[in-house]
């Protein structure tokens, strides 16, 4: 199975006020990276398999991806 088209942007945020985006994602780059989104890098590293196409969570187990793991 595949997560389809998934960017490395878990827990990113967008702020919209008074009809304008104050933050937001840039145009989709050829190869999405965590640093292209409003989210954190840890020790300079992004999320999952960033830099390897548009399905960055393909190799991550479903148990790890669950929002409420058992």
mmCIF file of the N, C-alpha and C atoms, coordinates in Angstrom:
data_MODEL
# 
_entry.id   MODEL 
# 
loop_
_atom_site.group_PDB 
_atom_site.id 
_atom_site.type_symbol 
_atom_site.label_atom_id 
_atom_site.label_alt_id 
_atom_site.label_comp_id 
_atom_site.label_asym_id 
_atom_site.label_entity_id 
_atom_site.label_seq_id 
_atom_site.pdbx_PDB_ins_code 
_atom_site.Cartn_x 
_atom_site.Cartn_y 
_atom_site.Cartn_z 
_atom_site.occupancy 
_atom_site.B_iso_or_equiv 
_atom_site.pdbx_formal_charge 
_atom_site.auth_seq_id 
_atom_site.auth_comp_id 
_atom_site.auth_asym_id 
_atom_site.auth_atom_id 
_atom_site.pdbx_PDB_model_num 
ATOM 1   N N  . UNK A 1 1  ? 0.828  -1.180 0.000  1.00 0.00 ? 1  UNK A N  1 
ATOM 2   C CA . UNK A 1 1  ? 0.000  0.000  0.000  1.00 0.00 ? 1  UNK A CA 1 
ATOM 3   C C  . UNK A 1 1  ? 0.872  1.242  0.000  1.00 0.00 ? 1  UNK A C  1 
ATOM 4   N N  . UNK A 1 2  ? 0.251  2.348  -0.311 1.00 0.00 ? 2  UNK A N  1 
ATOM 5   C CA . UNK A 1 2  ? 0.960  3.618  -0.395 1.00 0.00 ? 2  UNK A CA 1 
ATOM 6   C C  . UNK A 1 2  ? 0.140  4.692  0.298  1.00 0.00 ? 2  UNK A C  1 
ATOM 7   N N  . UNK A 1 3  ? 0.815  5.666  0.872  1.00 0.00 ? 3  UNK A N  1 
ATOM 8   C CA . UNK A 1 3  ? 0.093  6.801  1.464  1.00 0.00 ? 3  UNK A CA 1 
ATOM 9   C C  . UNK A 1 3  ? -0.266 7.816  0.384  1.00 0.00 ? 3  UNK A C  1 
ATOM 10  N N  . UNK A 1 4  ? 0.089  7.514  -0.857 1.00 0.00 ? 4  UNK A N  1 
ATOM 11  C CA . UNK A 1 4  ? -0.251 8.395  -1.968 1.00 0.00 ? 4  UNK A CA 1 
ATOM 12  C C  . UNK A 1 4  ? 0.697  9.562  -2.062 1.00 0.00 ? 4  UNK A C  1 
ATOM 13  N N  . UNK A 1 5  ? 0.148  10.736 -2.130 1.00 0.00 ? 5  UNK A N  1 
ATOM 14  C CA . UNK A 1 5  ? 0.936  11.964 -2.240 1.00 0.00 ? 5  UNK A CA 1 
ATOM 15  C C  . UNK A 1 5  ? 1.043  12.558 -0.842 1.00 0.00 ? 5  UNK A C  1 
ATOM 16  N N  . UNK A 1 6  ? 2.180  12.398 -0.196 1.00 0.00 ? 6  UNK A N  1 
ATOM 17  C CA . UNK A 1 6  ? 2.333  12.860 1.178  1.00 0.00 ? 6  UNK A CA 1 
ATOM 18  C C  . UNK A 1 6  ? 3.613  13.672 1.341  1.00 0.00 ? 6  UNK A C  1 
ATOM 19  N N  . UNK A 1 7  ? 3.460  14.923 1.749  1.00 0.00 ? 7  UNK A N  1 
ATOM 20  C CA . UNK A 1 7  ? 4.607  15.779 2.008  1.00 0.00 ? 7  UNK A CA 1 
ATOM 21  C C  . UNK A 1 7  ? 5.085  15.588 3.440  1.00 0.00 ? 7  UNK A C  1 
ATOM 22  N N  . UNK A 1 8  ? 6.344  15.909 3.721  1.00 0.00 ? 8  UNK A N  1 
ATOM 23  C CA . UNK A 1 8  ? 6.875  15.806 5.075  1.00 0.00 ? 8  UNK A CA 1 
ATOM 24  C C  . UNK A 1 8  ? 6.493  17.039 5.893  1.00 0.00 ? 8  UNK A C  1 
ATOM 25  N N  . UNK A 1 9  ? 5.177  17.175 6.176  1.00 0.00 ? 9  UNK A N  1 
ATOM 26  C CA . UNK A 1 9  ? 4.700  18.390 6.851  1.00 0.00 ? 9  UNK A CA 1 
ATOM 27  C C  . UNK A 1 9  ? 3.767  18.100 8.025  1.00 0.00 ? 9  UNK A C  1 
ATOM 28  N N  . UNK A 1 10 ? 3.960  16.953 8.685  1.00 0.00 ? 10 UNK A N  1 
ATOM 29  C CA . UNK A 1 10 ? 3.134  16.640 9.854  1.00 0.00 ? 10 UNK A CA 1 
ATOM 30  C C  . UNK A 1 10 ? 3.288  17.739 10.892 1.00 0.00 ? 10 UNK A C  1 
ATOM 31  N N  . UNK A 1 11 ? 2.176  18.163 11.455 1.00 0.00 ? 11 UNK A N  1 
ATOM 32  C CA . UNK A 1 11 ? 2.115  19.224 12.469 1.00 0.00 ? 11 UNK A CA 1 
ATOM 33  C C  . UNK A 1 11 ? 2.496  20.600 11.941 1.00 0.00 ? 11 UNK A C  1 
ATOM 34  N N  . UNK A 1 12 ? 2.421  20.795 10.643 1.00 0.00 ? 12 UNK A N  1 
ATOM 35  C CA . UNK A 1 12 ? 2.656  22.136 10.104 1.00 0.00 ? 12 UNK A CA 1 
ATOM 36  C C  . UNK A 1 12 ? 1.429  22.999 10.396 1.00 0.00 ? 12 UNK A C  1 
ATOM 37  N N  . UNK A 1 13 ? 1.551  24.282 10.172 1.00 0.00 ? 13 UNK A N  1 
ATOM 38  C CA . UNK A 1 13 ? 0.439  25.184 10.450 1.00 0.00 ? 13 UNK A CA 1 
ATOM 39  C C  . UNK A 1 13 ? 0.339  26.251 9.371  1.00 0.00 ? 13 UNK A C  1 
ATOM 40  N N  . UNK A 1 14 ? -0.856 26.816 9.239  1.00 0.00 ? 14 UNK A N  1 
ATOM 41  C CA . UNK A 1 14 ? -1.112 27.925 8.332  1.00 0.00 ? 14 UNK A CA 1 
ATOM 42  C C  . UNK A 1 14 ? -1.914 28.949 9.120  1.00 0.00 ? 14 UNK A C  1 
ATOM 43  N N  . UNK A 1 15 ? -1.560 30.220 9.027  1.00 0.00 ? 15 UNK A N  1 
ATOM 44  C CA . UNK A 1 15 ? -2.294 31.287 9.695  1.00 0.00 ? 15 UNK A CA 1 
ATOM 45  C C  . UNK A 1 15 ? -2.933 32.164 8.629  1.00 0.00 ? 15 UNK A C  1 
ATOM 46  N N  . UNK A 1 16 ? -4.255 32.348 8.757  1.00 0.00 ? 16 UNK A N  1 
ATOM 47  C CA . UNK A 1 16 ? -5.046 33.156 7.828  1.00 0.00 ? 16 UNK A CA 1 
ATOM 48  C C  . UNK A 1 16 ? -5.803 34.189 8.650  1.00 0.00 ? 16 UNK A C  1 
ATOM 49  N N  . UNK A 1 17 ? -5.675 35.462 8.317  1.00 0.00 ? 17 UNK A N  1 
ATOM 50  C CA . UNK A 1 17 ? -6.380 36.505 9.051  1.00 0.00 ? 17 UNK A CA 1 
ATOM 51  C C  . UNK A 1 17 ? -6.717 37.668 8.133  1.00 0.00 ? 17 UNK A C  1 
ATOM 52  N N  . UNK A 1 18 ? -7.905 38.210 8.321  1.00 0.00 ? 18 UNK A N  1 
ATOM 53  C CA . UNK A 1 18 ? -8.351 39.376 7.554  1.00 0.00 ? 18 UNK A CA 1 
ATOM 54  C C  . UNK A 1 18 ? -8.192 39.203 6.050  1.00 0.00 ? 18 UNK A C  1 
ATOM 55  N N  . UNK A 1 19 ? -8.512 38.001 5.579  1.00 0.00 ? 19 UNK A N  1 
ATOM 56  C CA . UNK A 1 19 ? -8.485 37.738 4.149  1.00 0.00 ? 19 UNK A CA 1 
ATOM 57  C C  . UNK A 1 19 ? -7.125 37.464 3.551  1.00 0.00 ? 19 UNK A C  1 
ATOM 58  N N  . UNK A 1 20 ? -6.106 37.293 4.391  1.00 0.00 ? 20 UNK A N  1 
ATOM 59  C CA . UNK A 1 20 ? -4.759 37.046 3.887  1.00 0.00 ? 20 UNK A CA 1 
ATOM 60  C C  . UNK A 1 20 ? -4.098 35.882 4.601  1.00 0.00 ? 20 UNK A C  1 
ATOM 61  N N  . UNK A 1 21 ? -3.263 35.159 3.875  1.00 0.00 ? 21 UNK A N  1 
ATOM 62  C CA . UNK A 1 21 ? -2.430 34.130 4.477  1.00 0.00 ? 21 UNK A CA 1 
ATOM 63  C C  . UNK A 1 21 ? -1.197 34.817 5.059  1.00 0.00 ? 21 UNK A C  1 
ATOM 64  N N  . UNK A 1 22 ? -0.984 34.646 6.349  1.00 0.00 ? 22 UNK A N  1 
ATOM 65  C CA . UNK A 1 22 ? 0.203  35.206 6.995  1.00 0.00 ? 22 UNK A CA 1 
ATOM 66  C C  . UNK A 1 22 ? 1.352  34.207 6.975  1.00 0.00 ? 22 UNK A C  1 
ATOM 67  N N  . UNK A 1 23 ? 1.015  32.948 6.908  1.00 0.00 ? 23 UNK A N  1 
ATOM 68  C CA . UNK A 1 23 ? 1.981  31.872 6.714  1.00 0.00 ? 23 UNK A CA 1 
ATOM 69  C C  . UNK A 1 23 ? 1.331  30.886 5.767  1.00 0.00 ? 23 UNK A C  1 
ATOM 70  N N  . UNK A 1 24 ? 2.099  29.999 5.232  1.00 0.00 ? 24 UNK A N  1 
ATOM 71  C CA . UNK A 1 24 ? 1.531  28.982 4.358  1.00 0.00 ? 24 UNK A CA 1 
ATOM 72  C C  . UNK A 1 24 ? 2.617  28.261 3.606  1.00 0.00 ? 24 UNK A C  1 
ATOM 73  N N  . UNK A 1 25 ? 2.216  27.212 2.944  1.00 0.00 ? 25 UNK A N  1 
ATOM 74  C CA . UNK A 1 25 ? 3.164  26.438 2.160  1.00 0.00 ? 25 UNK A CA 1 
ATOM 75  C C  . UNK A 1 25 ? 3.498  27.167 0.868  1.00 0.00 ? 25 UNK A C  1 
ATOM 76  N N  . UNK A 1 26 ? 4.734  27.035 0.412  1.00 0.00 ? 26 UNK A N  1 
ATOM 77  C CA . UNK A 1 26 ? 5.094  27.593 -0.892 1.00 0.00 ? 26 UNK A CA 1 
ATOM 78  C C  . UNK A 1 26 ? 4.502  26.721 -2.001 1.00 0.00 ? 26 UNK A C  1 
ATOM 79  N N  . UNK A 1 27 ? 4.672  27.144 -3.223 1.00 0.00 ? 27 UNK A N  1 
ATOM 80  C CA . UNK A 1 27 ? 4.268  26.289 -4.345 1.00 0.00 ? 27 UNK A CA 1 
ATOM 81  C C  . UNK A 1 27 ? 4.975  24.948 -4.205 1.00 0.00 ? 27 UNK A C  1 
ATOM 82  N N  . UNK A 1 28 ? 4.319  23.886 -4.612 1.00 0.00 ? 28 UNK A N  1 
ATOM 83  C CA . UNK A 1 28 ? 4.891  22.554 -4.446 1.00 0.00 ? 28 UNK A CA 1 
ATOM 84  C C  . UNK A 1 28 ? 6.204  22.433 -5.215 1.00 0.00 ? 28 UNK A C  1 
ATOM 85  N N  . UNK A 1 29 ? 7.292  22.186 -4.518 1.00 0.00 ? 29 UNK A N  1 
ATOM 86  C CA . UNK A 1 29 ? 8.577  22.006 -5.198 1.00 0.00 ? 29 UNK A CA 1 
ATOM 87  C C  . UNK A 1 29 ? 8.658  20.636 -5.864 1.00 0.00 ? 29 UNK A C  1 
ATOM 88  N N  . UNK A 1 30 ? 9.636  20.456 -6.698 1.00 0.00 ? 30 UNK A N  1 
ATOM 89  C CA . UNK A 1 30 ? 9.799  19.169 -7.383 1.00 0.00 ? 30 UNK A CA 1 
ATOM 90  C C  . UNK A 1 30 ? 9.997  18.030 -6.393 1.00 0.00 ? 30 UNK A C  1 
ATOM 91  N N  . UNK A 1 31 ? 10.668 18.305 -5.300 1.00 0.00 ? 31 UNK A N  1 
ATOM 92  C CA . UNK A 1 31 ? 10.925 17.286 -4.282 1.00 0.00 ? 31 UNK A CA 1 
ATOM 93  C C  . UNK A 1 31 ? 10.692 17.917 -2.912 1.00 0.00 ? 31 UNK A C  1 
ATOM 94  N N  . UNK A 1 32 ? 9.516  17.686 -2.299 1.00 0.00 ? 32 UNK A N  1 
ATOM 95  C CA . UNK A 1 32 ? 9.184  18.375 -1.050 1.00 0.00 ? 32 UNK A CA 1 
ATOM 96  C C  . UNK A 1 32 ? 10.095 18.000 0.118  1.00 0.00 ? 32 UNK A C  1 
ATOM 97  N N  . UNK A 1 33 ? 10.438 19.003 0.899  1.00 0.00 ? 33 UNK A N  1 
ATOM 98  C CA . UNK A 1 33 ? 11.277 18.837 2.073  1.00 0.00 ? 33 UNK A CA 1 
ATOM 99  C C  . UNK A 1 33 ? 10.551 19.443 3.271  1.00 0.00 ? 33 UNK A C  1 
ATOM 100 N N  . UNK A 1 34 ? 10.865 18.971 4.470  1.00 0.00 ? 34 UNK A N  1 
ATOM 101 C CA . UNK A 1 34 ? 10.252 19.506 5.683  1.00 0.00 ? 34 UNK A CA 1 
ATOM 102 C C  . UNK A 1 34 ? 10.499 20.999 5.797  1.00 0.00 ? 34 UNK A C  1 
ATOM 103 N N  . UNK A 1 35 ? 11.689 21.449 5.462  1.00 0.00 ? 35 UNK A N  1 
ATOM 104 C CA . UNK A 1 35 ? 12.032 22.869 5.585  1.00 0.00 ? 35 UNK A CA 1 
ATOM 105 C C  . UNK A 1 35 ? 11.202 23.766 4.673  1.00 0.00 ? 35 UNK A C  1 
ATOM 106 N N  . UNK A 1 36 ? 10.469 23.198 3.699  1.00 0.00 ? 36 UNK A N  1 
ATOM 107 C CA . UNK A 1 36 ? 9.598  23.977 2.820  1.00 0.00 ? 36 UNK A CA 1 
ATOM 108 C C  . UNK A 1 36 ? 8.255  24.260 3.472  1.00 0.00 ? 36 UNK A C  1 
ATOM 109 N N  . UNK A 1 37 ? 8.013  23.735 4.654  1.00 0.00 ? 37 UNK A N  1 
ATOM 110 C CA . UNK A 1 37 ? 6.724  23.863 5.332  1.00 0.00 ? 37 UNK A CA 1 
ATOM 111 C C  . UNK A 1 37 ? 6.910  24.537 6.689  1.00 0.00 ? 37 UNK A C  1 
ATOM 112 N N  . UNK A 1 38 ? 5.822  24.973 7.279  1.00 0.00 ? 38 UNK A N  1 
ATOM 113 C CA . UNK A 1 38 ? 5.872  25.610 8.604  1.00 0.00 ? 38 UNK A CA 1 
ATOM 114 C C  . UNK A 1 38 ? 5.844  24.528 9.680  1.00 0.00 ? 38 UNK A C  1 
ATOM 115 N N  . UNK A 1 39 ? 6.954  23.865 9.839  1.00 0.00 ? 39 UNK A N  1 
ATOM 116 C CA . UNK A 1 39 ? 7.098  22.826 10.849 1.00 0.00 ? 39 UNK A CA 1 
ATOM 117 C C  . UNK A 1 39 ? 8.560  22.786 11.293 1.00 0.00 ? 39 UNK A C  1 
ATOM 118 N N  . UNK A 1 40 ? 8.880  21.913 12.205 1.00 0.00 ? 40 UNK A N  1 
ATOM 119 C CA . UNK A 1 40 ? 10.207 21.913 12.811 1.00 0.00 ? 40 UNK A CA 1 
ATOM 120 C C  . UNK A 1 40 ? 11.182 20.922 12.177 1.00 0.00 ? 40 UNK A C  1 
ATOM 121 N N  . UNK A 1 41 ? 12.438 21.305 12.177 1.00 0.00 ? 41 UNK A N  1 
ATOM 122 C CA . UNK A 1 41 ? 13.530 20.391 11.888 1.00 0.00 ? 41 UNK A CA 1 
ATOM 123 C C  . UNK A 1 41 ? 14.144 20.026 13.239 1.00 0.00 ? 41 UNK A C  1 
ATOM 124 N N  . UNK A 1 42 ? 14.545 18.798 13.425 1.00 0.00 ? 42 UNK A N  1 
ATOM 125 C CA . UNK A 1 42 ? 15.202 18.372 14.651 1.00 0.00 ? 42 UNK A CA 1 
ATOM 126 C C  . UNK A 1 42 ? 16.651 18.032 14.305 1.00 0.00 ? 42 UNK A C  1 
ATOM 127 N N  . UNK A 1 43 ? 17.575 18.757 14.917 1.00 0.00 ? 43 UNK A N  1 
ATOM 128 C CA . UNK A 1 43 ? 18.998 18.600 14.598 1.00 0.00 ? 43 UNK A CA 1 
ATOM 129 C C  . UNK A 1 43 ? 19.259 18.728 13.104 1.00 0.00 ? 43 UNK A C  1 
ATOM 130 N N  . UNK A 1 44 ? 18.513 19.633 12.460 1.00 0.00 ? 44 UNK A N  1 
ATOM 131 C CA . UNK A 1 44 ? 18.686 19.873 11.029 1.00 0.00 ? 44 UNK A CA 1 
ATOM 132 C C  . UNK A 1 44 ? 18.062 18.839 10.118 1.00 0.00 ? 44 UNK A C  1 
ATOM 133 N N  . UNK A 1 45 ? 17.343 17.866 10.688 1.00 0.00 ? 45 UNK A N  1 
ATOM 134 C CA . UNK A 1 45 ? 16.748 16.800 9.882  1.00 0.00 ? 45 UNK A CA 1 
ATOM 135 C C  . UNK A 1 45 ? 15.243 16.970 9.808  1.00 0.00 ? 45 UNK A C  1 
ATOM 136 N N  . UNK A 1 46 ? 14.686 16.595 8.674  1.00 0.00 ? 46 UNK A N  1 
ATOM 137 C CA . UNK A 1 46 ? 13.255 16.675 8.459  1.00 0.00 ? 46 UNK A CA 1 
ATOM 138 C C  . UNK A 1 46 ? 12.565 15.354 8.750  1.00 0.00 ? 46 UNK A C  1 
ATOM 139 N N  . UNK A 1 47 ? 11.389 15.194 8.191  1.00 0.00 ? 47 UNK A N  1 
ATOM 140 C CA . UNK A 1 47 ? 10.536 14.053 8.476  1.00 0.00 ? 47 UNK A CA 1 
ATOM 141 C C  . UNK A 1 47 ? 10.691 12.931 7.458  1.00 0.00 ? 47 UNK A C  1 
ATOM 142 N N  . UNK A 1 48 ? 10.615 11.720 7.956  1.00 0.00 ? 48 UNK A N  1 
ATOM 143 C CA . UNK A 1 48 ? 10.538 10.487 7.158  1.00 0.00 ? 48 UNK A CA 1 
ATOM 144 C C  . UNK A 1 48 ? 11.597 10.438 6.063  1.00 0.00 ? 48 UNK A C  1 
ATOM 145 N N  . UNK A 1 49 ? 11.171 10.082 4.846  1.00 0.00 ? 49 UNK A N  1 
ATOM 146 C CA . UNK A 1 49 ? 12.101 9.932  3.720  1.00 0.00 ? 49 UNK A CA 1 
ATOM 147 C C  . UNK A 1 49 ? 12.058 11.168 2.820  1.00 0.00 ? 49 UNK A C  1 
ATOM 148 N N  . UNK A 1 50 ? 12.149 12.355 3.433  1.00 0.00 ? 50 UNK A N  1 
ATOM 149 C CA . UNK A 1 50 ? 12.098 13.563 2.617  1.00 0.00 ? 50 UNK A CA 1 
ATOM 150 C C  . UNK A 1 50 ? 13.230 13.564 1.597  1.00 0.00 ? 50 UNK A C  1 
ATOM 151 N N  . UNK A 1 51 ? 12.983 14.221 0.486  1.00 0.00 ? 51 UNK A N  1 
ATOM 152 C CA . UNK A 1 51 ? 13.988 14.285 -0.566 1.00 0.00 ? 51 UNK A CA 1 
ATOM 153 C C  . UNK A 1 51 ? 13.970 13.100 -1.503 1.00 0.00 ? 51 UNK A C  1 
ATOM 154 N N  . UNK A 1 52 ? 12.991 12.200 -1.299 1.00 0.00 ? 52 UNK A N  1 
ATOM 155 C CA . UNK A 1 52 ? 12.911 10.980 -2.111 1.00 0.00 ? 52 UNK A CA 1 
ATOM 156 C C  . UNK A 1 52 ? 11.537 10.858 -2.759 1.00 0.00 ? 52 UNK A C  1 
ATOM 157 N N  . UNK A 1 53 ? 11.065 11.952 -3.356 1.00 0.00 ? 53 UNK A N  1 
ATOM 158 C CA . UNK A 1 53 ? 9.788  11.924 -4.055 1.00 0.00 ? 53 UNK A CA 1 
ATOM 159 C C  . UNK A 1 53 ? 8.629  12.460 -3.223 1.00 0.00 ? 53 UNK A C  1 
ATOM 160 N N  . UNK A 1 54 ? 7.402  12.134 -3.659 1.00 0.00 ? 54 UNK A N  1 
ATOM 161 C CA . UNK A 1 54 ? 6.197  12.694 -3.057 1.00 0.00 ? 54 UNK A CA 1 
ATOM 162 C C  . UNK A 1 54 ? 5.453  11.714 -2.163 1.00 0.00 ? 54 UNK A C  1 
ATOM 163 N N  . UNK A 1 55 ? 6.085  10.671 -1.702 1.00 0.00 ? 55 UNK A N  1 
ATOM 164 C CA . UNK A 1 55 ? 5.448  9.708  -0.792 1.00 0.00 ? 55 UNK A CA 1 
ATOM 165 C C  . UNK A 1 55 ? 6.404  9.434  0.363  1.00 0.00 ? 55 UNK A C  1 
ATOM 166 N N  . UNK A 1 56 ? 6.644  10.471 1.178  1.00 0.00 ? 56 UNK A N  1 
ATOM 167 C CA . UNK A 1 56 ? 7.697  10.421 2.185  1.00 0.00 ? 56 UNK A CA 1 
ATOM 168 C C  . UNK A 1 56 ? 7.440  9.440  3.326  1.00 0.00 ? 56 UNK A C  1 
ATOM 169 N N  . UNK A 1 57 ? 6.195  9.011  3.509  1.00 0.00 ? 57 UNK A N  1 
ATOM 170 C CA . UNK A 1 57 ? 5.884  8.087  4.601  1.00 0.00 ? 57 UNK A CA 1 
ATOM 171 C C  . UNK A 1 57 ? 5.680  6.653  4.110  1.00 0.00 ? 57 UNK A C  1 
ATOM 172 N N  . UNK A 1 58 ? 6.098  6.344  2.887  1.00 0.00 ? 58 UNK A N  1 
ATOM 173 C CA . UNK A 1 58 ? 5.872  5.022  2.298  1.00 0.00 ? 58 UNK A CA 1 
ATOM 174 C C  . UNK A 1 58 ? 6.479  3.891  3.112  1.00 0.00 ? 58 UNK A C  1 
ATOM 175 N N  . UNK A 1 59 ? 7.631  4.081  3.696  1.00 0.00 ? 59 UNK A N  1 
ATOM 176 C CA . UNK A 1 59 ? 8.308  3.005  4.419  1.00 0.00 ? 59 UNK A CA 1 
ATOM 177 C C  . UNK A 1 59 ? 8.007  3.000  5.919  1.00 0.00 ? 59 UNK A C  1 
ATOM 178 N N  . UNK A 1 60 ? 7.149  3.918  6.372  1.00 0.00 ? 60 UNK A N  1 
ATOM 179 C CA . UNK A 1 60 ? 6.821  4.004  7.797  1.00 0.00 ? 60 UNK A CA 1 
ATOM 180 C C  . UNK A 1 60 ? 5.661  3.050  8.094  1.00 0.00 ? 60 UNK A C  1 
ATOM 181 N N  . UNK A 1 61 ? 5.760  2.296  9.178  1.00 0.00 ? 61 UNK A N  1 
ATOM 182 C CA . UNK A 1 61 ? 4.711  1.320  9.505  1.00 0.00 ? 61 UNK A CA 1 
ATOM 183 C C  . UNK A 1 61 ? 3.398  2.017  9.842  1.00 0.00 ? 61 UNK A C  1 
ATOM 184 N N  . UNK A 1 62 ? 2.290  1.340  9.560  1.00 0.00 ? 62 UNK A N  1 
ATOM 185 C CA . UNK A 1 62 ? 0.970  1.895  9.872  1.00 0.00 ? 62 UNK A CA 1 
ATOM 186 C C  . UNK A 1 62 ? 0.805  2.109  11.369 1.00 0.00 ? 62 UNK A C  1 
ATOM 187 N N  . UNK A 1 63 ? 1.387  1.244  12.182 1.00 0.00 ? 63 UNK A N  1 
ATOM 188 C CA . UNK A 1 63 ? 1.285  1.409  13.635 1.00 0.00 ? 63 UNK A CA 1 
ATOM 189 C C  . UNK A 1 63 ? 1.917  2.722  14.080 1.00 0.00 ? 63 UNK A C  1 
ATOM 190 N N  . UNK A 1 64 ? 3.027  3.084  13.478 1.00 0.00 ? 64 UNK A N  1 
ATOM 191 C CA . UNK A 1 64 ? 3.696  4.323  13.836 1.00 0.00 ? 64 UNK A CA 1 
ATOM 192 C C  . UNK A 1 64 ? 2.915  5.549  13.330 1.00 0.00 ? 64 UNK A C  1 
ATOM 193 N N  . UNK A 1 65 ? 2.218  5.386  12.219 1.00 0.00 ? 65 UNK A N  1 
ATOM 194 C CA . UNK A 1 65 ? 1.460  6.503  11.635 1.00 0.00 ? 65 UNK A CA 1 
ATOM 195 C C  . UNK A 1 65 ? 0.106  6.745  12.310 1.00 0.00 ? 65 UNK A C  1 
ATOM 196 N N  . UNK A 1 66 ? -0.406 5.775  13.049 1.00 0.00 ? 66 UNK A N  1 
ATOM 197 C CA . UNK A 1 66 ? -1.708 5.927  13.689 1.00 0.00 ? 66 UNK A CA 1 
ATOM 198 C C  . UNK A 1 66 ? -1.690 7.105  14.639 1.00 0.00 ? 66 UNK A C  1 
ATOM 199 N N  . UNK A 1 67 ? -2.783 7.868  14.651 1.00 0.00 ? 67 UNK A N  1 
ATOM 200 C CA . UNK A 1 67 ? -2.853 9.011  15.557 1.00 0.00 ? 67 UNK A CA 1 
ATOM 201 C C  . UNK A 1 67 ? -3.107 8.566  16.996 1.00 0.00 ? 67 UNK A C  1 
ATOM 202 N N  . UNK A 1 68 ? -3.643 7.371  17.183 1.00 0.00 ? 68 UNK A N  1 
ATOM 203 C CA . UNK A 1 68 ? -3.910 6.849  18.527 1.00 0.00 ? 68 UNK A CA 1 
ATOM 204 C C  . UNK A 1 68 ? -3.429 5.416  18.580 1.00 0.00 ? 68 UNK A C  1 
ATOM 205 N N  . UNK A 1 69 ? -2.096 5.200  18.619 1.00 0.00 ? 69 UNK A N  1 
ATOM 206 C CA . UNK A 1 69 ? -1.568 3.833  18.577 1.00 0.00 ? 69 UNK A CA 1 
ATOM 207 C C  . UNK A 1 69 ? -2.005 3.005  19.788 1.00 0.00 ? 69 UNK A C  1 
ATOM 208 N N  . UNK A 1 70 ? -2.028 1.702  19.596 1.00 0.00 ? 70 UNK A N  1 
ATOM 209 C CA . UNK A 1 70 ? -2.471 0.775  20.641 1.00 0.00 ? 70 UNK A CA 1 
ATOM 210 C C  . UNK A 1 70 ? -1.360 0.519  21.629 1.00 0.00 ? 70 UNK A C  1 
# 
